[in-house]
Amino acid sequence: MGYIIENANILKETKLTKLSLLIEGDHIAVKKEHIQNNKLIKMCADSYIMTPSYVIVDTRIPLNASFLEFRKYMVENFLLKGCTTLLTYCSITYENHITEKIKETKTALISSPIDFLISVKIPLRLLTPSFIRKCKKERIPAIFIDIEDLNELTNVPWGWIREALFPYNCPLIPLISNGLKKDARRALSKWKDIMEKEKIPAILEELKENQPLSIPVLNKIGLYPHKASLLHGTEISYNLYLKAREIINVDEVELFHYHSDRLLVTVNKGKVIRAGEEVLFKPGLGEYVRVRTPSYFAL
């Protein structure tokens, strides 16, 4: 039987909107200002700020650690922060290793309590049409490119890369190597110029780890609006923060970083996984997410 969340103060990036939600099973059936139905249970959310649960990039998950260490890491870095989906990558040095590496990472995350996506990290030399075709076959949501030498960027046959990416169009994401960190601004500027000129589906900045991914990034990797949204028809996964004057005018990133002490409840696909300081760690509850089509949702 469904229920109604009334007067929810929903924060979407920087905008706060008061709406009511009709929940059926694990998805949002109706979303509007007022829902008239006296037969269903109602929950008043006026005392809270509601956000979609977060999607976070984390490439340092201790996949080979003991179960207790893995559990501690997942609780501290995801469940207590209101994150119900993670994006990570496996490093690929040879083209024919991609299937094996994806399988290894997927197996290592079999006990994950939250959903996960697996992308790949490669040196620029490995970015070839044949490699991209393998990524499309595996439904890789994104390709992280390790940039070590700016001159290498001009030697890539970008026209062939663009053709190979189409129509799946998983985005390329830059990773500036340690040797280029001092010149990161120029490297990213050159990356942006090439991606825009060649019309390559790409993220134009490095992604910050342990920070909620923005809606444009989520859309490009094919997760939005299925994840990290509270739209009609999507899964009901959200966080409730205790409302206070000092957090009325903050955005989602500020709320995540500076007001975690006010996070009281996290719901994942209709199930409460965090209430106060109590966290439900259920091994294997998380699912391996295979993206169908990146960038398919028109923002």
C-alpha positions as CSV (number, residue, x, y, z in Angstrom):
1,M,0.0,0.0,0.0
2,G,1.3,3.5,-0.9
3,Y,1.8,6.5,1.4
4,I,2.2,10.2,1.1
5,I,5.1,12.4,2.1
6,E,3.5,15.8,2.7
7,N,5.1,19.3,2.6
8,A,8.6,18.1,1.7
9,N,11.2,20.9,1.4
10,I,13.0,19.4,-1.6
11,L,16.5,20.9,-2.3
12,K,17.6,20.4,-6.0
13,E,21.1,21.8,-6.4
14,T,20.4,25.4,-5.1
15,K,16.6,25.6,-5.3
16,L,14.2,24.7,-2.4
17,T,10.7,23.7,-3.4
18,K,7.8,22.6,-1.1
19,L,5.9,19.6,-2.7
20,S,4.1,16.4,-1.7
21,L,5.0,12.9,-3.0
22,L,2.8,9.9,-3.4
23,I,4.9,6.8,-3.0
24,E,4.0,3.4,-4.4
25,G,6.4,0.5,-3.8
26,D,9.9,1.9,-4.4
27,H,9.0,4.7,-6.8
28,I,7.4,8.1,-6.9
29,A,3.9,7.8,-8.4
30,V,2.8,11.4,-8.1
31,K,4.6,14.7,-7.3
32,K,2.7,17.9,-6.9
33,E,2.0,20.7,-4.4
34,H,-1.0,19.0,-2.7
35,I,-2.2,15.4,-2.8
36,Q,-5.8,14.8,-1.7
37,N,-6.2,11.2,-0.4
38,N,-7.6,10.4,3.0
39,K,-7.1,6.7,2.7
40,L,-3.3,6.6,2.7
41,I,-0.9,7.1,5.5
42,K,0.7,10.5,5.5
43,M,4.1,11.6,6.7
44,C,4.7,15.3,7.3
45,A,8.2,16.3,6.2
46,D,7.9,20.0,6.9
47,S,10.6,19.9,9.7
48,Y,13.2,18.5,7.3
49,I,15.1,19.4,4.1
50,M,14.9,16.5,1.6
51,T,17.5,15.8,-1.0
52,P,17.9,13.0,-3.5
53,S,20.5,10.5,-2.2
54,Y,23.9,11.1,-3.6
55,V,26.1,9.5,-6.2
56,I,29.8,9.8,-5.4
57,V,33.1,8.9,-7.2
58,D,35.5,6.9,-5.1
59,T,38.5,5.1,-6.6
60,R,40.1,4.2,-3.3
61,I,37.7,1.6,-2.1
62,P,39.6,-1.2,-0.3
63,L,38.5,-4.0,-2.6
64,N,41.1,-6.5,-1.2
65,A,40.5,-5.7,2.4
66,S,38.9,-7.9,5.0
67,F,35.1,-7.8,5.2
68,L,35.2,-5.8,8.5
69,E,37.5,-3.2,6.9
70,F,35.3,-3.0,3.8
71,R,32.2,-2.6,6.0
72,K,33.8,0.2,8.0
73,Y,34.8,2.0,4.9
74,M,31.4,1.7,3.2
75,V,29.6,2.9,6.4
76,E,31.9,5.9,7.0
77,N,32.3,7.0,3.4
78,F,28.9,6.3,1.9
79,L,26.0,5.2,4.3
80,L,26.7,7.9,6.9
81,K,26.9,10.5,4.2
82,G,23.6,9.8,2.5
83,C,25.2,8.1,-0.6
84,T,23.4,5.2,-2.2
85,T,25.3,4.8,-5.5
86,L,29.0,4.9,-6.2
87,L,31.1,5.3,-9.3
88,T,34.5,3.7,-9.4
89,Y,37.0,2.6,-12.1
90,C,39.5,-0.2,-12.7
91,S,42.8,0.6,-14.3
92,I,43.4,-0.9,-17.8
93,T,46.8,-1.1,-19.4
94,Y,46.0,-3.6,-22.2
95,E,43.0,-3.6,-24.4
96,N,42.2,-7.3,-24.0
97,H,42.1,-7.0,-20.2
98,I,38.9,-5.0,-20.0
99,T,36.4,-7.8,-19.6
100,E,38.6,-9.5,-17.0
101,K,39.2,-6.3,-15.0
102,I,35.5,-5.4,-14.9
103,K,34.6,-8.9,-13.7
104,E,37.2,-8.7,-11.0
105,T,36.0,-5.4,-9.7
106,K,32.4,-6.5,-9.9
107,T,33.2,-9.6,-7.8
108,A,35.1,-7.5,-5.3
109,L,32.0,-5.3,-4.8
110,I,29.6,-8.2,-4.5
111,S,29.1,-7.3,-0.8
112,S,28.3,-3.7,-1.5
113,P,25.3,-2.4,0.4
114,I,24.7,0.3,-2.3
115,D,24.5,0.3,-6.1
116,F,27.7,0.7,-8.0
117,L,29.0,1.5,-11.5
118,I,32.3,0.4,-12.9
119,S,34.2,2.6,-15.4
120,V,37.7,2.3,-16.7
121,K,40.9,4.3,-16.4
122,I,43.3,4.2,-19.3
123,P,46.5,5.9,-20.6
124,L,45.8,8.1,-23.6
125,R,47.6,5.7,-25.9
126,L,44.9,3.1,-25.3
127,L,42.1,5.3,-26.6
128,T,41.5,3.7,-29.9
129,P,38.3,2.8,-31.9
130,S,38.7,-0.9,-31.1
131,F,39.0,-0.2,-27.3
132,I,35.9,2.0,-27.4
133,R,34.0,-0.8,-29.1
134,K,34.9,-3.1,-26.3
135,C,33.7,-0.4,-23.8
136,K,30.4,-0.2,-25.6
137,K,30.0,-3.9,-25.5
138,E,30.5,-3.9,-21.7
139,R,28.2,-0.8,-21.3
140,I,31.0,1.2,-19.6
141,P,29.5,4.4,-18.3
142,A,32.6,6.6,-18.7
143,I,36.3,6.4,-19.7
144,F,38.8,8.2,-17.5
145,I,41.8,9.3,-19.6
146,D,45.1,9.7,-17.8
147,I,46.8,12.7,-19.4
148,E,50.6,12.7,-19.0
149,D,51.7,14.7,-22.0
150,L,49.8,17.6,-23.5
151,N,51.4,16.9,-26.9
152,E,49.8,13.5,-27.0
153,L,46.3,15.1,-27.1
154,T,47.0,16.5,-30.6
155,N,48.1,13.2,-32.0
156,V,44.9,11.3,-31.3
157,P,42.6,10.7,-34.4
158,W,39.7,12.4,-32.8
159,G,37.4,12.0,-35.8
160,W,37.7,8.2,-35.5
161,I,37.2,8.3,-31.8
162,R,34.0,10.4,-32.2
163,E,32.6,7.9,-34.8
164,A,33.5,4.9,-32.6
165,L,31.7,6.5,-29.6
166,F,28.5,7.0,-31.5
167,P,25.7,6.2,-30.8
168,Y,26.4,5.0,-27.2
169,N,28.5,8.2,-26.5
170,C,29.9,7.3,-23.0
171,P,31.8,10.4,-21.9
172,L,35.6,10.8,-21.7
173,I,36.8,12.2,-18.4
174,P,40.2,13.8,-17.9
175,L,42.6,12.8,-15.2
176,I,45.7,15.0,-14.9
177,S,48.7,13.0,-14.0
178,N,50.9,14.0,-11.1
179,G,53.6,15.2,-13.5
180,L,51.2,17.7,-15.0
181,K,49.5,18.9,-11.8
182,K,51.4,22.2,-11.8
183,D,50.1,22.9,-15.3
184,A,46.6,21.5,-14.7
185,R,44.8,24.6,-15.7
186,R,46.5,24.7,-19.1
187,A,46.0,21.0,-19.6
188,L,42.3,21.2,-18.9
189,S,42.0,24.3,-21.1
190,K,43.5,22.3,-24.0
191,W,41.3,19.3,-23.2
192,K,38.2,21.5,-23.3
193,D,39.2,23.2,-26.6
194,I,39.8,19.8,-28.3
195,M,36.6,18.2,-26.9
196,E,34.4,21.1,-28.0
197,K,36.1,21.5,-31.4
198,E,35.9,17.8,-32.2
199,K,32.4,17.4,-30.6
200,I,33.5,14.6,-28.4
201,P,31.1,13.6,-25.5
202,A,33.2,14.5,-22.5
203,I,33.4,15.9,-19.0
204,L,35.5,19.1,-19.3
205,E,36.8,19.1,-15.7
206,E,38.3,16.5,-13.4
207,L,35.7,14.9,-11.2
208,K,36.2,15.6,-7.4
209,E,36.1,12.4,-5.4
210,N,33.9,12.1,-2.3
211,Q,31.6,14.9,-3.5
212,P,28.1,14.5,-5.0
213,L,28.1,14.4,-8.7
214,S,26.2,17.2,-10.4
215,I,23.1,16.6,-12.6
216,P,24.9,17.4,-15.9
217,V,27.6,14.8,-15.0
218,L,25.1,12.3,-13.9
219,N,23.2,12.8,-17.2
220,K,26.3,12.4,-19.3
221,I,27.1,9.0,-17.7
222,G,23.5,7.9,-18.1
223,L,22.4,7.9,-14.5
224,Y,20.1,10.9,-14.4
225,P,17.1,10.8,-13.8
226,H,17.1,7.2,-12.6
227,K,19.5,8.1,-9.7
228,A,19.9,11.2,-7.6
229,S,16.6,12.7,-8.5
230,L,13.1,13.0,-7.0
231,L,11.1,13.1,-10.3
232,H,7.9,11.4,-11.1
233,G,8.4,7.7,-11.9
234,T,11.9,7.5,-10.4
235,E,13.1,5.4,-7.5
236,I,12.4,6.8,-4.0
237,S,15.9,7.3,-2.6
238,Y,16.4,10.4,-0.4
239,N,18.0,12.1,2.6
240,L,16.3,14.0,5.4
241,Y,18.2,16.8,7.1
242,L,16.9,18.6,10.2
243,K,15.7,22.0,8.9
244,A,17.3,25.0,10.5
245,R,17.7,28.7,9.6
246,E,21.4,28.4,8.8
247,I,20.8,25.7,6.1
248,I,17.8,27.2,4.3
249,N,20.0,29.0,1.7
250,V,22.7,26.3,1.1
251,D,23.1,24.1,-1.9
252,E,23.4,20.3,-2.0
253,V,27.2,20.3,-2.0
254,E,27.4,22.6,1.0
255,L,24.8,20.5,2.8
256,F,26.8,17.4,2.1
257,H,30.2,18.9,3.3
258,Y,29.2,21.1,6.2
259,H,26.0,19.9,7.7
260,S,26.3,16.2,7.9
261,D,25.5,16.4,11.6
262,R,22.0,17.3,10.6
263,L,21.5,14.2,8.4
264,L,18.9,12.1,10.2
265,V,17.4,9.6,7.6
266,T,18.5,8.0,4.4
267,V,16.1,5.9,2.3
268,N,17.4,3.7,-0.5
269,K,14.8,2.4,-3.0
270,G,12.0,2.7,-0.4
271,K,13.9,1.1,2.5
272,V,15.4,3.0,5.5
273,I,19.1,2.3,5.7
274,R,20.0,5.0,8.1
275,A,18.0,6.4,11.0
276,G,19.9,8.8,13.4
277,E,23.2,7.1,14.2
278,E,21.8,3.6,13.4
279,V,23.0,2.3,10.0
280,L,21.7,-0.8,8.2
281,F,24.6,-2.5,6.4
282,K,23.1,-5.3,4.3
283,P,25.8,-7.0,2.3
284,G,24.8,-7.5,-1.3
285,L,21.9,-5.1,-1.3
286,G,23.7,-3.0,-3.9
287,E,23.3,-3.8,-7.5
288,Y,25.7,-3.6,-10.5
289,V,24.3,-0.8,-12.6
290,R,24.6,-1.2,-16.4
291,V,23.9,2.1,-18.2
292,R,21.7,1.8,-21.3
293,T,22.3,5.2,-22.9
294,P,24.5,8.0,-21.6
295,S,23.3,11.6,-22.2
296,Y,19.9,10.5,-23.3
297,F,17.9,12.8,-21.0
298,A,17.5,16.4,-22.3
299,L,18.4,18.8,-19.6
